[in-house]
Amino acid sequence: MREILPALRRWYAAGAEFGLATVVGVTRSAPRAPGAAMAVGPDDEVVGSVSGGCVEGAVFELAQEVVRTGRARLETFGYSDDDAFAVGLTCGGEITLLVRPVSATLEPAFGAVAESVTEQQPVAVASVLASPDDTAVGSVLAVWPDRVEGSLGAEGLDAAVTADARGELAQGMTAQRHYGPNGERRMDRVTVFLQSFAPPPRLLVFGAIDFAAAVADLGAFLGYRVTVCDARPVFATARRFPPQVEVVVDWPHRYLESIAETEVSRSTAICVLTHDPKFDVPLLEVALRTPAAYIGVMGSRRTHEDRLARLREAGVDEAALARLRAPIGLDLGARTPEEVAVSIAAEIVSTRWGGTGTALSATTGAVHRPVPANVPTSARS
């Protein structure tokens, strides 16, 4: 939903009512993951996508319907071999959508949620997908670390969902959960979609060399909060990097140590482009103690062998060294800084989502693989 928030906030502030469709479930191969959203606003303006074009026409009509009736709808779209003209996914998968009407009157908490997401403050949104009380479908509870707004219809359900939503938010996860009508844990009469809007993942680029600007620019494009750090102030200047990129002048290992506990998580990617043992060896000692999902290091194979020897001398064990992606990036035959940045970004994406880096034409099976269970969803929601 992040990418369509400017339009949603504009409509909401103007007092308009709009239909918001959110992917809440995916089976087999599907183009968009849970959390993807599409909305239809005033004058039939459309923003976002839920399937890459397969079912958007039908969703457009559903969004108009929920605005007209004031009632949310849960709809599933799949692929039908029996009816060539049926609305469905050509990829053979199945998606389930919650389509609900949104306005300041119907959903008073939406404005605060949108502001938190825009300001990169953590918030989770819980929506009822199924309930013995059909009128509860589409009910929303907004959950922050320190407060809640809205209700799912029962005090016990609100309490149970609030606890679970804060747990999911801490992990940056989005998922369905099942409860009894009053929040009972061992029942499945009520289905709730918990969507986490955690702060965007971090991309830490160390070494303000010519490749760093291209890597930082592409990282920001992919939705990362990007920081470039270098100890040399003559290179670490804001004018050398895109305006959305933070530039820090500090020794790389010292800066990483200062943020390791609070800002480095399993969704963080670290790119070490320093090419200098006095910078990258102490930096990698710190990086390998963090839960960062990706640690890539630039340099030749010979340089990396020397680097590994120095790290072993420093006491880094083999299991930790195996986490290093070096030489950094996928084998694309890249030459220019921009091409190298593409190869690095491709490896980061592959690592994050469990890809192989193999050409799709050389693979078999589903193109859109299921999202790994341990992958935070902050960037896809």
C-alpha positions in Angstrom: 0.0 0.0 0.0 2.9 2.3 0.5 3.2 3.2 -3.2 -0.4 4.4 -3.5 -0.6 6.3 -0.2 -0.2 9.8 -1.7 -3.4 9.3 -3.6 -5.2 7.7 -0.7 -4.3 10.5 1.6 -5.4 13.1 -0.9 -8.8 11.4 -1.3 -9.2 10.9 2.4 -8.3 14.5 3.3 -10.8 15.8 0.7 -13.6 13.8 2.4 -14.0 11.4 -0.5 -15.0 7.8 -0.2 -12.9 5.2 -2.1 -12.7 1.4 -2.5 -9.5 -0.2 -1.3 -8.6 -3.8 -2.4 -5.9 -5.6 -0.5 -4.3 -9.0 -1.3 -4.9 -11.0 1.9 -4.1 -14.5 0.6 -2.1 -16.2 -2.1 -2.1 -19.8 -3.3 0.6 -21.3 -5.7 2.0 -18.8 -8.3 0.6 -15.3 -8.1 2.0 -11.9 -9.3 1.6 -9.9 -6.1 2.2 -10.9 -2.4 -0.2 -10.3 0.5 -0.3 -6.6 1.3 -0.4 -5.4 -2.3 -3.2 -3.0 -2.9 -5.3 -1.2 -5.5 -7.8 1.6 -5.0 -10.6 3.3 -6.9 -11.3 6.8 -6.0 -13.3 9.8 -7.1 -13.9 10.1 -10.9 -12.9 6.4 -11.2 -9.3 7.2 -10.7 -7.3 4.0 -10.2 -4.0 3.5 -8.4 -2.0 0.4 -7.6 -2.3 -3.2 -8.7 -3.2 -6.6 -7.2 -2.4 -8.9 -10.0 -0.4 -7.2 -12.7 -3.4 -6.8 -14.9 -5.2 -10.1 -14.8 -8.1 -9.2 -12.6 -7.9 -5.5 -12.2 -11.1 -4.9 -14.3 -13.2 -7.1 -12.0 -11.6 -5.4 -8.9 -12.5 -2.0 -10.3 -16.1 -3.0 -10.4 -15.9 -4.6 -6.9 -14.4 -1.4 -5.5 -17.2 0.7 -7.0 -19.7 -1.8 -5.5 -18.4 -1.6 -2.0 -18.5 2.2 -2.1 -22.0 2.1 -3.3 -23.2 -0.4 -0.7 -21.0 0.5 2.2 -20.2 -3.2 2.7 -16.8 -4.9 2.4 -16.4 -8.0 0.1 -14.0 -10.9 0.3 -13.3 -12.4 -3.2 -11.0 -15.1 -4.5 -9.7 -15.1 -8.1 -8.1 -18.2 -9.6 -7.6 -19.8 -13.0 -10.4 -21.7 -14.8 -9.6 -24.2 -17.6 -13.3 -24.7 -18.2 -14.1 -21.1 -19.1 -11.7 -19.2 -21.3 -13.5 -16.0 -20.7 -13.6 -16.2 -16.9 -11.9 -13.6 -14.9 -8.8 -15.1 -13.3 -5.0 -15.4 -13.1 -3.2 -16.6 -16.2 -0.3 -17.7 -14.0 -2.4 -20.5 -12.6 -2.4 -19.3 -9.0 -5.1 -17.9 -6.7 -5.4 -14.6 -4.8 -7.9 -13.6 -2.2 -8.8 -9.9 -1.9 -10.5 -7.9 0.8 -12.2 -5.0 -0.9 -13.6 -2.4 1.6 -15.0 1.2 1.5 -12.8 3.8 3.2 -13.7 7.3 4.2 -13.2 9.5 7.3 -16.6 8.5 8.5 -16.3 4.8 7.9 -12.7 4.4 9.0 -11.6 7.3 11.3 -8.3 5.7 12.1 -7.2 5.5 8.4 -5.7 9.0 8.4 -3.5 8.3 11.4 -2.4 4.9 9.9 -1.5 6.7 6.6 0.5 9.3 8.4 2.4 6.7 10.4 3.3 4.7 7.3 4.4 7.9 5.5 6.5 8.9 8.4 8.0 5.4 8.6 6.6 4.8 12.1 5.5 1.2 12.9 1.8 0.4 12.7 -0.3 -2.7 12.0 -3.7 -3.0 10.6 -6.0 -5.9 11.5 -9.0 -6.5 9.2 -11.8 -9.1 9.7 -12.0 -11.5 6.6 -14.5 -14.0 7.9 -16.8 -14.0 10.9 -20.1 -15.6 12.0 -21.4 -12.0 11.9 -21.2 -11.1 8.2 -21.5 -7.4 9.0 -18.1 -7.6 10.8 -16.2 -8.4 7.6 -14.0 -5.5 6.8 -13.9 -4.2 10.3 -10.5 -2.6 11.1 -8.4 -2.3 14.2 -5.2 -0.1 13.9 -2.4 -1.1 16.3 0.6 0.9 17.2 3.2 -0.1 19.8 1.6 2.3 22.3 -2.1 2.6 21.3 -5.0 1.2 19.3 -7.8 2.7 17.3 -11.0 1.1 16.0 -12.5 -2.2 16.9 -13.2 -5.7 15.4 -16.5 -5.9 17.2 -15.7 -7.7 20.5 -13.5 -6.6 23.4 -11.9 -10.0 23.8 -11.1 -10.2 20.1 -9.6 -6.8 20.1 -7.3 -7.7 23.0 -6.1 -11.0 21.4 -5.6 -9.4 18.0 -3.7 -6.4 19.5 -1.3 -8.7 21.2 -0.7 -10.7 18.0 -0.4 -7.6 15.8 2.3 -6.2 18.0 4.2 -9.4 17.8 3.9 -9.5 14.0 4.8 -5.8 13.9 8.0 -6.4 15.8 9.0 -9.0 13.2 7.7 -6.9 10.2 5.4 -9.8 9.3 2.0 -9.9 7.6 -0.3 -13.0 8.0 -3.7 -14.4 8.6 -4.7 -15.4 12.2 -7.8 -17.3 13.5 -9.8 -16.8 16.6 -13.1 -17.4 18.3 -15.7 -14.7 18.3 -14.3 -13.3 21.6 -10.6 -13.9 20.8 -10.4 -17.5 21.8 -7.0 -18.9 20.7 -8.1 -22.4 19.8 -11.0 -21.6 17.5 -11.1 -20.6 13.9 -14.5 -19.0 13.5 -13.0 -15.5 12.9 -10.2 -14.9 10.4 -8.2 -11.7 10.7 -5.6 -10.3 8.3 -2.7 -8.7 10.2 -0.8 -6.3 7.9 2.4 -4.9 9.3 3.8 -1.5 8.2 7.3 -1.7 9.7 9.9 0.9 8.7 11.5 0.1 5.4 14.5 -2.2 5.4 18.0 -0.7 5.6 20.7 -0.8 3.0 24.1 0.2 4.4 26.7 1.0 1.8 30.3 1.4 3.1 32.8 3.2 0.9 31.9 6.3 -1.0 33.5 5.2 -4.3 32.0 5.7 -7.8 30.0 2.4 -7.6 28.4 3.5 -4.3 26.2 6.2 -5.8 24.7 3.7 -8.3 24.1 1.1 -5.6 22.5 3.7 -3.3 20.3 5.0 -6.1 19.0 1.6 -7.0 18.6 0.6 -3.4 16.4 3.6 -2.8 14.4 2.7 -5.9 13.8 -0.8 -4.4 12.3 0.7 -1.2 15.3 0.6 1.1 16.3 3.3 3.5 19.9 3.9 2.3 22.9 5.1 4.2 26.4 5.6 2.7 29.3 5.8 5.2 32.9 6.6 4.6 35.6 7.9 6.9 36.9 10.3 4.2 35.0 13.6 4.1 36.3 14.5 0.7 34.4 11.5 -0.7 31.4 11.3 1.7 29.6 14.4 0.5 25.9 14.7 0.0 26.2 16.2 -3.5 27.7 12.9 -4.8 24.6 10.9 -3.9 20.9 11.0 -4.6 19.0 13.4 -2.3 17.0 10.6 -0.5 20.3 8.9 0.6 21.8 9.6 4.0 25.6 10.3 4.0 27.6 9.7 7.1 31.3 10.6 7.7 32.7 8.1 10.2 34.9 5.1 10.4 32.7 2.3 9.0 33.1 -0.2 11.8 32.5 2.5 14.4 29.3 3.7 12.7 28.0 0.1 12.3 28.7 -0.6 15.9 26.7 2.5 16.9 23.5 1.3 15.1 23.9 -2.5 15.2 21.5 -3.2 18.0 18.8 -0.7 17.1 18.8 -0.5 13.3 20.3 -3.7 11.8 17.8 -6.5 11.4 17.4 -9.7 9.3 16.0 -7.5 6.5 19.1 -5.3 6.4 21.6 -5.5 3.5 25.2 -4.4 3.9 27.4 -3.7 1.0 31.2 -3.2 1.7 32.8 -1.4 -1.2 35.8 0.0 0.6 38.6 -2.1 -1.1 40.9 -1.4 1.9 41.8 -3.9 4.6 42.1 -1.2 7.3 38.4 -0.3 6.6 36.8 -3.6 5.6 38.3 -6.1 8.0 37.2 -4.4 11.2 33.9 -3.5 9.5 33.2 -7.1 8.6 34.0 -8.3 12.1 31.1 -6.1 13.3 28.8 -6.9 10.3 29.2 -10.7 10.9 27.9 -10.3 14.4 24.7 -8.7 13.2 21.6 -10.6 11.9 21.8 -8.8 8.5 20.4 -11.0 5.7 23.0 -9.9 3.1 26.6 -9.0 3.5 28.3 -8.4 0.2 32.0 -7.4 -0.3 33.6 -5.9 -3.4 37.0 -7.0 -4.6 38.8 -9.6 -6.6 39.0 -13.3 -5.6 42.6 -12.8 -4.6 41.7 -9.8 -2.5 38.9 -11.8 -0.9 41.3 -14.6 0.0 43.6 -12.1 1.7 40.5 -10.6 3.5 39.4 -14.1 4.7 42.9 -14.8 6.1 42.9 -11.5 8.0 39.4 -12.3 9.4 40.5 -15.8 10.5 43.4 -14.2 12.3 41.0 -11.9 14.0 39.0 -15.0 15.3 36.1 -15.0 12.9 34.9 -18.6 12.5 34.1 -20.4 9.2 30.3 -20.4 9.7 30.4 -16.6 9.9 32.7 -16.3 6.9 30.3 -18.4 4.9 27.8 -15.6 5.1 29.9 -13.3 3.0 28.9 -12.7 -0.6 32.2 -12.1 -2.3 32.9 -11.1 -5.0 29.7 -9.1 -4.6 26.8 -9.4 -7.1 25.6 -11.9 -9.6 27.5 -12.8 -12.8 25.9 -10.5 -15.3 29.1 -9.5 -17.1 28.7 -6.0 -15.6 31.3 -3.3 -16.3 30.0 0.2 -15.6 29.0 1.3 -12.0 25.3 1.2 -13.0 25.6 -2.3 -14.4 27.5 -3.5 -11.3 24.8 -1.9 -9.1 22.2 -3.9 -11.0 24.2 -7.1 -10.4 24.4 -6.3 -6.6 20.7 -5.4 -6.4 19.8 -8.6 -8.2 21.8 -10.6 -5.6 20.2 -8.8 -2.7 16.7 -9.4 -4.1 17.6 -13.1 -4.8 18.8 -13.5 -1.2 15.8 -11.8 0.3 13.2 -13.8 -1.6 14.9 -17.2 -2.0 15.7 -16.9 -5.7 18.4 -18.8 -7.5 19.7 -16.1 -9.8 19.2 -18.5 -12.7 17.5 -17.3 -16.0 13.8 -18.1 -15.7 14.0 -19.6 -19.2 16.3 -22.3 -17.8 14.0 -23.1 -14.9 10.7 -25.0 -14.5 7.8 -24.7 -12.2 6.1 -21.6 -10.8 7.5 -18.2 -11.8 6.3 -16.5 -8.6 7.5 -18.7 -5.8 5.8 -18.5 -2.3 7.3 -15.9 0.0 9.6 -17.6 2.5 8.1 -17.8 6.0 11.0 -16.0 7.6 11.0 -13.0 5.3 9.8 -9.7 6.8 7.1 -8.0 4.7 7.8 -4.4 5.4 8.8 -3.6 1.8 5.9 -5.4 0.1 3.1 -3.9 2.1 
